[in-house]
Each structure stands twice: as C-alpha cells, then as structure tokens.
C-alpha cells in the first residue's frame, strides 16, 4: 500500500518543491475513487452545504452534518489525508467549544486534521486546537462563512490594506501552529508573495499557480455541479452530460423492456415454477 500522506508529507512537499493535490469529497464511493487516483488530501468541505445538500451557501451546515460526511469519506480512504472543515459557529462561540468540535471531527468523523476560516479573529481557537494535538489548516482570502460581511463571493486582498491584512493573518496562523493555509480568491501575485514568505505550504483555490498546492471542489472539477461555476474552476470532465444521457438511456430501455435482459436476471428451474401455478 502507498505511504500515507501526513502532516510531515505537507512540509516535505514544500521543501522539495512538489505540489500538493487536494480535492473535496463528501461520500464513501467518491472518496475511494479520488484516493485510488492518487490525490494527496481530501477536504470534507462545508461546501457540502451547497453541493450535497442544496443550500444557497455554507452557513446552514452543522457540526453533525460534517461528522456524518467525514465518517463516510474516512471509510473510503487508504492513503490521502482527510481534512474536516469546521462549519459556521462551531469555533466562534468559545475556545472550549472549538476544541471540542475539532475533536469530534477527529474522534467521531475519523478526520486526520481540521480546517477553519479566519486569521486574527480566531487565533485563540487555533492555538487551543493545536495544543490539543489536532493538526489545523487555516483559510484566508475569500472565506465563504463571512459571505454576509463580504457582500458576495468576491476576490479579496486587492488593495494594499486588504493585502497586508491577509499577509499578517497568514504569519499569525503560521506562528499559531497551522501546518498549511488555504488561500481562496486572491490575486496570483499576492498568493505568490505569501507562499514565499511562509515556511508552511499554501493551497490555492482561485489564487493562481504559485501556491504550494491546489484544491478544487470535486463536483465543479468533474462538471457535476452546475448551479454556479466560479472563474477559477477548470472542468476536467463533463459528468453532468454523462449522467443525464445515461439516465435517459436507462429510462428508455426499461420502458421498452430492453432492460433487464437475461444477463441481469435471476432464473429458476421450469419444473419448480410450474408447480407454483
Ligand atoms: O468548503 C470547501 O470546499 C472549501 C474549499 C473551497 C477550500 O473550503
């Protein structure tokens, strides 16, 4: 079996200049496929609120939802690191609550690490979770749980002041002990600068090619989620069309009695069935 991808693998990848791959996963069978394909890490993102549960944003996702999906993903994975996203309000109330919720993602969800959004505002929580021996990934730039504060999904860090704040937060998070930072929707040159300043790896999403790794929402990357496609998404497949055409073929065949055919049917001896008439 291939060697597991761990926190040390993140550090080694940055040191050796090897890019880190990350994708989201929310269920057992997809996680199993992505792991088999060799992805380094799987993020059970709170994006599941939109992609799996059909909410408008991530704010309604609960810690129970996250644990449920983390469990399914962990069961499908042999090599990739599983990261559980801490949902809205699971780390905003008290430090004690935050450690308990992070611990639940590990203990009940089977995740290897947790991710949370924010910088200086959540630094006490980050320190406490790290002290509890739980590996943490930070998340800066466009942090979707702050959607109502940002007023929409917009690129962050374009002004000098906003860019400085992201850099300061990144340094703070590194000092607090996070082992990587997701940079979402920030200009490429800012992400490059931050990646050069940090000793820990950056994982970009809409942050250009200079980050130490990349993450995408799997359903976006496979062309399955079509409600909204951000500019930074590249579709590596068009499963949307495949699923619709396969479903149409199934409906047609079953209506015409072409399915199930002999090969998909169980049989009984004629003598036995005749006795039952
Ligand atoms: O929830 C999520 O999927 C994320 C990624 C977009 C980084 O946080």
py3Dmol code that shows the C-alpha trace and the ligand (Angstrom):
import py3Dmol

protein = """\
ATOM      1  CA  UNK A   1       0.000   0.000   0.000  1.00  0.00           C
ATOM      2  CA  UNK A   2       1.224   3.520  -0.842  1.00  0.00           C
ATOM      3  CA  UNK A   3       2.632   5.525   2.092  1.00  0.00           C
ATOM      4  CA  UNK A   4       0.001   7.678   3.827  1.00  0.00           C
ATOM      5  CA  UNK A   5       0.065  11.408   3.163  1.00  0.00           C
ATOM      6  CA  UNK A   6       0.532  13.104   6.543  1.00  0.00           C
ATOM      7  CA  UNK A   7       1.324  16.496   8.071  1.00  0.00           C
ATOM      8  CA  UNK A   8       5.034  15.742   7.520  1.00  0.00           C
ATOM      9  CA  UNK A   9       4.307  14.981   3.850  1.00  0.00           C
ATOM     10  CA  UNK A  10       2.872  18.523   3.531  1.00  0.00           C
ATOM     11  CA  UNK A  11       6.107  20.009   4.936  1.00  0.00           C
ATOM     12  CA  UNK A  12       8.316  17.718   2.838  1.00  0.00           C
ATOM     13  CA  UNK A  13       6.396  18.570  -0.339  1.00  0.00           C
ATOM     14  CA  UNK A  14       7.002  22.286   0.235  1.00  0.00           C
ATOM     15  CA  UNK A  15      10.695  21.706   0.999  1.00  0.00           C
ATOM     16  CA  UNK A  16      11.163  19.536  -2.105  1.00  0.00           C
ATOM     17  CA  UNK A  17       9.101  21.826  -4.361  1.00  0.00           C
ATOM     18  CA  UNK A  18       6.463  19.148  -5.016  1.00  0.00           C
ATOM     19  CA  UNK A  19       2.922  20.461  -5.448  1.00  0.00           C
ATOM     20  CA  UNK A  20       0.247  19.134  -3.073  1.00  0.00           C
ATOM     21  CA  UNK A  21      -3.061  17.981  -4.566  1.00  0.00           C
ATOM     22  CA  UNK A  22      -6.313  18.419  -2.669  1.00  0.00           C
ATOM     23  CA  UNK A  23      -9.940  17.832  -3.708  1.00  0.00           C
ATOM     24  CA  UNK A  24     -13.173  17.920  -1.788  1.00  0.00           C
ATOM     25  CA  UNK A  25     -15.054  14.701  -1.013  1.00  0.00           C
ATOM     26  CA  UNK A  26     -18.284  14.153   0.855  1.00  0.00           C
ATOM     27  CA  UNK A  27     -19.108  10.467   0.403  1.00  0.00           C
ATOM     28  CA  UNK A  28     -17.538   6.994   0.530  1.00  0.00           C
ATOM     29  CA  UNK A  29     -17.533   5.970  -3.137  1.00  0.00           C
ATOM     30  CA  UNK A  30     -16.191   9.286  -4.482  1.00  0.00           C
ATOM     31  CA  UNK A  31     -13.514   9.385  -1.762  1.00  0.00           C
ATOM     32  CA  UNK A  32     -12.461   5.850  -2.710  1.00  0.00           C
ATOM     33  CA  UNK A  33     -12.098   6.801  -6.392  1.00  0.00           C
ATOM     34  CA  UNK A  34     -10.164  10.005  -5.693  1.00  0.00           C
ATOM     35  CA  UNK A  35      -7.871   8.170  -3.273  1.00  0.00           C
ATOM     36  CA  UNK A  36      -7.271   5.431  -5.849  1.00  0.00           C
ATOM     37  CA  UNK A  37      -6.412   8.142  -8.404  1.00  0.00           C
ATOM     38  CA  UNK A  38      -3.666   9.302  -6.026  1.00  0.00           C
ATOM     39  CA  UNK A  39      -4.892  12.628  -4.620  1.00  0.00           C
ATOM     40  CA  UNK A  40      -2.782  13.685  -1.611  1.00  0.00           C
ATOM     41  CA  UNK A  41      -5.562  15.073   0.561  1.00  0.00           C
ATOM     42  CA  UNK A  42      -9.348  15.118   0.694  1.00  0.00           C
ATOM     43  CA  UNK A  43     -11.170  18.050   2.210  1.00  0.00           C
ATOM     44  CA  UNK A  44     -14.615  17.313   3.570  1.00  0.00           C
ATOM     45  CA  UNK A  45     -15.503  20.936   2.905  1.00  0.00           C
ATOM     46  CA  UNK A  46     -18.525  22.733   4.292  1.00  0.00           C
ATOM     47  CA  UNK A  47     -19.163  23.396   0.578  1.00  0.00           C
ATOM     48  CA  UNK A  48     -21.155  20.180   1.015  1.00  0.00           C
ATOM     49  CA  UNK A  49     -23.944  22.502   2.129  1.00  0.00           C
ATOM     50  CA  UNK A  50     -24.277  23.716  -1.456  1.00  0.00           C
ATOM     51  CA  UNK A  51     -23.038  20.720  -3.423  1.00  0.00           C
ATOM     52  CA  UNK A  52     -24.637  17.871  -1.444  1.00  0.00           C
ATOM     53  CA  UNK A  53     -27.474  19.485   0.498  1.00  0.00           C
ATOM     54  CA  UNK A  54     -28.636  22.162  -1.962  1.00  0.00           C
ATOM     55  CA  UNK A  55     -28.315  25.166   0.382  1.00  0.00           C
ATOM     56  CA  UNK A  56     -27.599  28.610  -1.046  1.00  0.00           C
ATOM     57  CA  UNK A  57     -24.365  28.951   0.963  1.00  0.00           C
ATOM     58  CA  UNK A  58     -22.372  27.150   3.670  1.00  0.00           C
ATOM     59  CA  UNK A  59     -23.919  28.852   6.708  1.00  0.00           C
ATOM     60  CA  UNK A  60     -26.555  26.217   7.474  1.00  0.00           C
ATOM     61  CA  UNK A  61     -24.090  23.344   7.707  1.00  0.00           C
ATOM     62  CA  UNK A  62     -23.797  21.902  11.230  1.00  0.00           C
ATOM     63  CA  UNK A  63     -21.064  20.004  13.048  1.00  0.00           C
ATOM     64  CA  UNK A  64     -23.338  16.924  12.898  1.00  0.00           C
ATOM     65  CA  UNK A  65     -23.508  17.216   9.068  1.00  0.00           C
ATOM     66  CA  UNK A  66     -19.721  17.470   8.948  1.00  0.00           C
ATOM     67  CA  UNK A  67     -19.166  14.451  11.202  1.00  0.00           C
ATOM     68  CA  UNK A  68     -21.619  12.373   9.128  1.00  0.00           C
ATOM     69  CA  UNK A  69     -19.804  13.147   5.841  1.00  0.00           C
ATOM     70  CA  UNK A  70     -16.288  12.894   7.373  1.00  0.00           C
ATOM     71  CA  UNK A  71     -17.134   9.369   8.523  1.00  0.00           C
ATOM     72  CA  UNK A  72     -18.180   8.333   5.020  1.00  0.00           C
ATOM     73  CA  UNK A  73     -15.052   9.818   3.441  1.00  0.00           C
ATOM     74  CA  UNK A  74     -12.635   8.335   6.007  1.00  0.00           C
ATOM     75  CA  UNK A  75     -14.056   4.884   5.319  1.00  0.00           C
ATOM     76  CA  UNK A  76     -13.185   5.241   1.614  1.00  0.00           C
ATOM     77  CA  UNK A  77      -9.596   6.381   2.008  1.00  0.00           C
ATOM     78  CA  UNK A  78      -6.366   4.399   2.278  1.00  0.00           C
ATOM     79  CA  UNK A  79      -3.648   6.976   1.534  1.00  0.00           C
ATOM     80  CA  UNK A  80      -4.975  10.541   1.347  1.00  0.00           C
ATOM     81  CA  UNK A  81      -5.104  12.824   4.386  1.00  0.00           C
ATOM     82  CA  UNK A  82      -8.726  13.567   5.362  1.00  0.00           C
ATOM     83  CA  UNK A  83      -9.388  17.139   6.493  1.00  0.00           C
ATOM     84  CA  UNK A  84     -12.675  18.006   8.183  1.00  0.00           C
ATOM     85  CA  UNK A  85     -13.938  21.558   7.715  1.00  0.00           C
ATOM     86  CA  UNK A  86     -15.191  23.289  10.867  1.00  0.00           C
ATOM     87  CA  UNK A  87     -18.617  24.739   9.996  1.00  0.00           C
ATOM     88  CA  UNK A  88     -20.012  28.175  10.828  1.00  0.00           C
ATOM     89  CA  UNK A  89     -20.436  28.750  14.601  1.00  0.00           C
ATOM     90  CA  UNK A  90     -18.535  25.585  15.556  1.00  0.00           C
ATOM     91  CA  UNK A  91     -15.481  27.701  16.516  1.00  0.00           C
ATOM     92  CA  UNK A  92     -16.910  31.190  17.013  1.00  0.00           C
ATOM     93  CA  UNK A  93     -18.550  30.933  20.426  1.00  0.00           C
ATOM     94  CA  UNK A  94     -15.928  29.796  22.952  1.00  0.00           C
ATOM     95  CA  UNK A  95     -12.418  28.374  22.760  1.00  0.00           C
ATOM     96  CA  UNK A  96     -13.559  25.333  24.729  1.00  0.00           C
ATOM     97  CA  UNK A  97     -16.376  24.637  22.250  1.00  0.00           C
ATOM     98  CA  UNK A  98     -13.954  24.984  19.357  1.00  0.00           C
ATOM     99  CA  UNK A  99     -11.574  22.366  20.755  1.00  0.00           C
ATOM    100  CA  UNK A 100     -14.481  20.024  21.471  1.00  0.00           C
ATOM    101  CA  UNK A 101     -15.901  20.402  17.945  1.00  0.00           C
ATOM    102  CA  UNK A 102     -12.488  19.961  16.306  1.00  0.00           C
ATOM    103  CA  UNK A 103     -12.012  16.864  18.474  1.00  0.00           C
ATOM    104  CA  UNK A 104     -15.366  15.456  17.308  1.00  0.00           C
ATOM    105  CA  UNK A 105     -14.303  15.692  13.659  1.00  0.00           C
ATOM    106  CA  UNK A 106     -11.240  13.608  14.549  1.00  0.00           C
ATOM    107  CA  UNK A 107     -12.761  11.222  17.090  1.00  0.00           C
ATOM    108  CA  UNK A 108     -16.219  10.635  15.571  1.00  0.00           C
ATOM    109  CA  UNK A 109     -15.574  11.670  11.950  1.00  0.00           C
ATOM    110  CA  UNK A 110     -12.216   9.917  11.509  1.00  0.00           C
ATOM    111  CA  UNK A 111     -10.578  13.053  10.024  1.00  0.00           C
ATOM    112  CA  UNK A 112      -6.807  13.480  10.363  1.00  0.00           C
ATOM    113  CA  UNK A 113      -6.901  17.290  10.549  1.00  0.00           C
ATOM    114  CA  UNK A 114      -9.355  20.185  10.628  1.00  0.00           C
ATOM    115  CA  UNK A 115      -9.647  23.419   8.654  1.00  0.00           C
ATOM    116  CA  UNK A 116     -11.132  26.691   9.815  1.00  0.00           C
ATOM    117  CA  UNK A 117     -11.612  30.119   8.277  1.00  0.00           C
ATOM    118  CA  UNK A 118     -10.105  33.378   9.510  1.00  0.00           C
ATOM    119  CA  UNK A 119      -6.933  34.942  10.935  1.00  0.00           C
ATOM    120  CA  UNK A 120      -6.514  37.171  13.990  1.00  0.00           C
ATOM    121  CA  UNK A 121     -10.221  36.799  14.914  1.00  0.00           C
ATOM    122  CA  UNK A 122      -9.876  33.078  15.537  1.00  0.00           C
ATOM    123  CA  UNK A 123      -6.254  32.862  16.645  1.00  0.00           C
ATOM    124  CA  UNK A 124      -7.032  31.829  20.253  1.00  0.00           C
ATOM    125  CA  UNK A 125      -9.159  28.970  18.946  1.00  0.00           C
ATOM    126  CA  UNK A 126      -6.400  27.883  16.532  1.00  0.00           C
ATOM    127  CA  UNK A 127      -3.791  27.863  19.329  1.00  0.00           C
ATOM    128  CA  UNK A 128      -6.061  25.838  21.607  1.00  0.00           C
ATOM    129  CA  UNK A 129      -6.898  23.264  18.911  1.00  0.00           C
ATOM    130  CA  UNK A 130      -3.211  22.889  18.017  1.00  0.00           C
ATOM    131  CA  UNK A 131      -2.426  22.468  21.764  1.00  0.00           C
ATOM    132  CA  UNK A 132      -4.977  19.631  21.798  1.00  0.00           C
ATOM    133  CA  UNK A 133      -2.703  17.863  19.253  1.00  0.00           C
ATOM    134  CA  UNK A 134      -5.130  18.355  16.369  1.00  0.00           C
ATOM    135  CA  UNK A 135      -3.463  19.398  13.090  1.00  0.00           C
ATOM    136  CA  UNK A 136      -5.052  22.583  11.732  1.00  0.00           C
ATOM    137  CA  UNK A 137      -5.213  24.152   8.257  1.00  0.00           C
ATOM    138  CA  UNK A 138      -6.006  27.878   8.039  1.00  0.00           C
ATOM    139  CA  UNK A 139      -8.167  29.509   5.351  1.00  0.00           C
ATOM    140  CA  UNK A 140      -7.739  33.142   4.239  1.00  0.00           C
ATOM    141  CA  UNK A 141      -8.900  35.400   1.417  1.00  0.00           C
ATOM    142  CA  UNK A 142     -12.486  34.693   0.413  1.00  0.00           C
ATOM    143  CA  UNK A 143     -13.779  32.844   3.455  1.00  0.00           C
ATOM    144  CA  UNK A 144     -17.326  31.751   2.474  1.00  0.00           C
ATOM    145  CA  UNK A 145     -18.608  31.709   6.073  1.00  0.00           C
ATOM    146  CA  UNK A 146     -18.176  35.529   6.031  1.00  0.00           C
ATOM    147  CA  UNK A 147     -20.285  35.893   2.879  1.00  0.00           C
ATOM    148  CA  UNK A 148     -22.731  38.262   4.590  1.00  0.00           C
ATOM    149  CA  UNK A 149     -19.849  40.510   5.689  1.00  0.00           C
ATOM    150  CA  UNK A 150     -18.143  40.475   2.268  1.00  0.00           C
ATOM    151  CA  UNK A 151     -21.478  41.028   0.485  1.00  0.00           C
ATOM    152  CA  UNK A 152     -20.905  38.262  -2.068  1.00  0.00           C
ATOM    153  CA  UNK A 153     -18.263  35.916  -3.496  1.00  0.00           C
ATOM    154  CA  UNK A 154     -15.585  38.495  -4.415  1.00  0.00           C
ATOM    155  CA  UNK A 155     -11.818  38.446  -4.934  1.00  0.00           C
ATOM    156  CA  UNK A 156     -10.073  39.543  -1.703  1.00  0.00           C
ATOM    157  CA  UNK A 157      -6.796  41.368  -0.999  1.00  0.00           C
ATOM    158  CA  UNK A 158      -6.716  43.742  -3.961  1.00  0.00           C
ATOM    159  CA  UNK A 159      -5.978  46.948  -2.018  1.00  0.00           C
ATOM    160  CA  UNK A 160      -2.700  47.461  -0.120  1.00  0.00           C
ATOM    161  CA  UNK A 161      -4.538  47.451   3.215  1.00  0.00           C
ATOM    162  CA  UNK A 162      -6.514  44.300   2.452  1.00  0.00           C
ATOM    163  CA  UNK A 163      -3.417  42.529   1.085  1.00  0.00           C
ATOM    164  CA  UNK A 164      -1.385  43.480   4.210  1.00  0.00           C
ATOM    165  CA  UNK A 165      -4.128  42.078   6.440  1.00  0.00           C
ATOM    166  CA  UNK A 166      -4.029  38.724   4.615  1.00  0.00           C
ATOM    167  CA  UNK A 167      -0.217  38.593   4.871  1.00  0.00           C
ATOM    168  CA  UNK A 168      -0.338  39.429   8.611  1.00  0.00           C
ATOM    169  CA  UNK A 169      -3.037  36.826   9.214  1.00  0.00           C
ATOM    170  CA  UNK A 170      -1.001  34.207   7.330  1.00  0.00           C
ATOM    171  CA  UNK A 171       2.066  34.902   9.518  1.00  0.00           C
ATOM    172  CA  UNK A 172      -0.091  34.834  12.670  1.00  0.00           C
ATOM    173  CA  UNK A 173      -1.629  31.491  11.702  1.00  0.00           C
ATOM    174  CA  UNK A 174       1.799  30.024  10.961  1.00  0.00           C
ATOM    175  CA  UNK A 175       3.063  31.196  14.382  1.00  0.00           C
ATOM    176  CA  UNK A 176      -0.043  29.690  15.994  1.00  0.00           C
ATOM    177  CA  UNK A 177       0.957  26.298  14.567  1.00  0.00           C
ATOM    178  CA  UNK A 178      -1.210  25.627  11.500  1.00  0.00           C
ATOM    179  CA  UNK A 179       0.502  23.243   9.068  1.00  0.00           C
ATOM    180  CA  UNK A 180      -0.900  24.763   5.842  1.00  0.00           C
ATOM    181  CA  UNK A 181      -3.111  27.629   4.702  1.00  0.00           C
ATOM    182  CA  UNK A 182      -5.816  27.622   2.015  1.00  0.00           C
ATOM    183  CA  UNK A 183      -5.802  30.887   0.025  1.00  0.00           C
ATOM    184  CA  UNK A 184      -9.125  31.414  -1.725  1.00  0.00           C
ATOM    185  CA  UNK A 185      -9.823  34.015  -4.423  1.00  0.00           C
ATOM    186  CA  UNK A 186      -6.799  36.263  -4.005  1.00  0.00           C
ATOM    187  CA  UNK A 187      -4.679  37.756  -6.798  1.00  0.00           C
ATOM    188  CA  UNK A 188      -1.942  35.430  -8.058  1.00  0.00           C
ATOM    189  CA  UNK A 189       0.918  37.792  -7.178  1.00  0.00           C
ATOM    190  CA  UNK A 190      -0.295  38.176  -3.588  1.00  0.00           C
ATOM    191  CA  UNK A 191      -0.584  34.381  -3.219  1.00  0.00           C
ATOM    192  CA  UNK A 192       2.968  34.066  -4.610  1.00  0.00           C
ATOM    193  CA  UNK A 193       4.311  36.556  -2.084  1.00  0.00           C
ATOM    194  CA  UNK A 194       2.563  34.812   0.815  1.00  0.00           C
ATOM    195  CA  UNK A 195       3.769  31.389  -0.372  1.00  0.00           C
ATOM    196  CA  UNK A 196       7.357  32.703  -0.469  1.00  0.00           C
ATOM    197  CA  UNK A 197       7.090  34.294   2.998  1.00  0.00           C
ATOM    198  CA  UNK A 198       5.673  31.199   4.706  1.00  0.00           C
ATOM    199  CA  UNK A 199       7.575  28.068   5.726  1.00  0.00           C
ATOM    200  CA  UNK A 200       4.324  26.093   5.633  1.00  0.00           C
ATOM    201  CA  UNK A 201       2.566  25.252   2.336  1.00  0.00           C
ATOM    202  CA  UNK A 202      -0.241  27.319   0.809  1.00  0.00           C
ATOM    203  CA  UNK A 203      -3.085  25.562  -1.002  1.00  0.00           C
ATOM    204  CA  UNK A 204      -4.717  27.773  -3.611  1.00  0.00           C
ATOM    205  CA  UNK A 205      -8.241  27.937  -4.966  1.00  0.00           C
ATOM    206  CA  UNK A 206      -8.610  30.858  -7.326  1.00  0.00           C
ATOM    207  CA  UNK A 207      -5.175  32.023  -6.155  1.00  0.00           C
ATOM    208  CA  UNK A 208      -3.029  31.273  -9.211  1.00  0.00           C
ATOM    209  CA  UNK A 209      -0.272  28.797  -9.936  1.00  0.00           C
ATOM    210  CA  UNK A 210       2.407  29.788  -7.415  1.00  0.00           C
ATOM    211  CA  UNK A 211       0.731  28.231  -4.366  1.00  0.00           C
ATOM    212  CA  UNK A 212       2.343  25.068  -2.988  1.00  0.00           C
ATOM    213  CA  UNK A 213      -0.783  23.079  -3.820  1.00  0.00           C
ATOM    214  CA  UNK A 214      -4.242  23.409  -5.327  1.00  0.00           C
ATOM    215  CA  UNK A 215      -7.730  22.477  -4.197  1.00  0.00           C
ATOM    216  CA  UNK A 216     -10.967  22.331  -6.180  1.00  0.00           C
ATOM    217  CA  UNK A 217     -14.486  21.254  -5.358  1.00  0.00           C
ATOM    218  CA  UNK A 218     -14.677  17.815  -6.988  1.00  0.00           C
ATOM    219  CA  UNK A 219     -18.197  18.302  -8.348  1.00  0.00           C
ATOM    220  CA  UNK A 220     -17.006  21.520 -10.058  1.00  0.00           C
ATOM    221  CA  UNK A 221     -13.901  19.843 -11.467  1.00  0.00           C
ATOM    222  CA  UNK A 222     -15.946  16.907 -12.798  1.00  0.00           C
ATOM    223  CA  UNK A 223     -18.677  19.142 -14.237  1.00  0.00           C
ATOM    224  CA  UNK A 224     -21.449  17.790 -11.990  1.00  0.00           C
ATOM    225  CA  UNK A 225     -22.452  20.930 -10.059  1.00  0.00           C
ATOM    226  CA  UNK A 226     -23.869  23.469 -12.456  1.00  0.00           C
ATOM    227  CA  UNK A 227     -25.721  25.970 -10.210  1.00  0.00           C
ATOM    228  CA  UNK A 228     -22.719  28.292 -10.243  1.00  0.00           C
ATOM    229  CA  UNK A 229     -19.237  27.930 -11.780  1.00  0.00           C
ATOM    230  CA  UNK A 230     -16.557  30.323 -10.484  1.00  0.00           C
ATOM    231  CA  UNK A 231     -13.943  31.711 -12.931  1.00  0.00           C
ATOM    232  CA  UNK A 232     -11.149  29.663 -11.316  1.00  0.00           C
ATOM    233  CA  UNK A 233     -12.804  26.287 -11.986  1.00  0.00           C
ATOM    234  CA  UNK A 234     -11.486  24.105 -14.762  1.00  0.00           C
ATOM    235  CA  UNK A 235     -13.800  21.249 -15.750  1.00  0.00           C
ATOM    236  CA  UNK A 236     -11.753  18.097 -16.320  1.00  0.00           C
ATOM    237  CA  UNK A 237     -14.883  16.114 -17.247  1.00  0.00           C
ATOM    238  CA  UNK A 238     -18.474  16.762 -18.124  1.00  0.00           C
ATOM    239  CA  UNK A 239     -20.225  14.237 -15.905  1.00  0.00           C
ATOM    240  CA  UNK A 240     -23.331  16.388 -15.970  1.00  0.00           C
ATOM    241  CA  UNK A 241     -23.953  15.375 -19.615  1.00  0.00           C
ATOM    242  CA  UNK A 242     -22.819  11.786 -18.983  1.00  0.00           C
ATOM    243  CA  UNK A 243     -25.244  11.369 -16.077  1.00  0.00           C
ATOM    244  CA  UNK A 244     -28.186  12.860 -17.976  1.00  0.00           C
ATOM    245  CA  UNK A 245     -27.555  10.751 -21.068  1.00  0.00           C
ATOM    246  CA  UNK A 246     -27.040   7.539 -19.028  1.00  0.00           C
ATOM    247  CA  UNK A 247     -30.258   8.250 -17.104  1.00  0.00           C
ATOM    248  CA  UNK A 248     -32.203   8.834 -20.355  1.00  0.00           C
ATOM    249  CA  UNK A 249     -30.833   5.564 -21.774  1.00  0.00           C
ATOM    250  CA  UNK A 250     -31.932   3.676 -18.626  1.00  0.00           C
ATOM    251  CA  UNK A 251     -35.449   5.181 -18.724  1.00  0.00           C
ATOM    252  CA  UNK A 252     -35.861   4.338 -22.432  1.00  0.00           C
ATOM    253  CA  UNK A 253     -34.558   0.787 -22.075  1.00  0.00           C
ATOM    254  CA  UNK A 254     -36.679  -0.084 -19.039  1.00  0.00           C
ATOM    255  CA  UNK A 255     -39.809   1.376 -20.649  1.00  0.00           C
ATOM    256  CA  UNK A 256     -39.177  -0.716 -23.772  1.00  0.00           C
ATOM    257  CA  UNK A 257     -38.400  -3.818 -21.656  1.00  0.00           C
ATOM    258  CA  UNK A 258     -34.871  -3.937 -23.114  1.00  0.00           C
ATOM    259  CA  UNK A 259     -33.677  -3.790 -19.509  1.00  0.00           C
ATOM    260  CA  UNK A 260     -33.392  -6.006 -17.520  1.00  0.00           C
ATOM    261  CA  UNK A 261     -32.131  -8.516 -20.088  1.00  0.00           C
ATOM    262  CA  UNK A 262     -31.167 -12.172 -19.438  1.00  0.00           C
ATOM    263  CA  UNK A 263     -27.731 -11.312 -18.039  1.00  0.00           C
ATOM    264  CA  UNK A 264     -29.227  -9.076 -15.325  1.00  0.00           C
ATOM    265  CA  UNK A 265     -31.945 -11.554 -14.279  1.00  0.00           C
ATOM    266  CA  UNK A 266     -32.113 -14.453 -11.781  1.00  0.00           C
ATOM    267  CA  UNK A 267     -33.529 -17.783 -13.004  1.00  0.00           C
ATOM    268  CA  UNK A 268     -35.451 -20.705 -11.530  1.00  0.00           C
ATOM    269  CA  UNK A 269     -35.940 -24.245 -12.914  1.00  0.00           C
ATOM    270  CA  UNK A 270     -39.119 -24.552 -15.046  1.00  0.00           C
ATOM    271  CA  UNK A 271     -40.261 -27.650 -13.060  1.00  0.00           C
ATOM    272  CA  UNK A 272     -40.218 -25.654  -9.862  1.00  0.00           C
ATOM    273  CA  UNK A 273     -42.092 -22.645 -11.218  1.00  0.00           C
ATOM    274  CA  UNK A 274     -44.741 -24.845 -12.942  1.00  0.00           C
ATOM    275  CA  UNK A 275     -45.670 -26.383  -9.574  1.00  0.00           C
ATOM    276  CA  UNK A 276     -46.401 -22.947  -8.207  1.00  0.00           C
ATOM    277  CA  UNK A 277     -49.028 -22.020 -10.862  1.00  0.00           C
TER     278      UNK A 277
END
"""
ligand_1 = """\
8
LIG
O -15.617 24.057 1.773
C -14.777 23.931 0.869
O -14.937 23.154 -0.072
C -13.581 24.768 0.948
C -12.705 24.810 -0.256
C -13.356 25.571 -1.324
C -11.359 25.302 0.065
O -13.365 25.396 1.939
"""
view = py3Dmol.view(width=600, height=400)
view.addModel(protein, "pdb")
view.setStyle({"model": 0}, {"cartoon": {"style": "trace"}})
view.addModel(ligand_1, "xyz")
view.setStyle({"model": 1}, {"stick": {}})
view.zoomTo()
view.show()
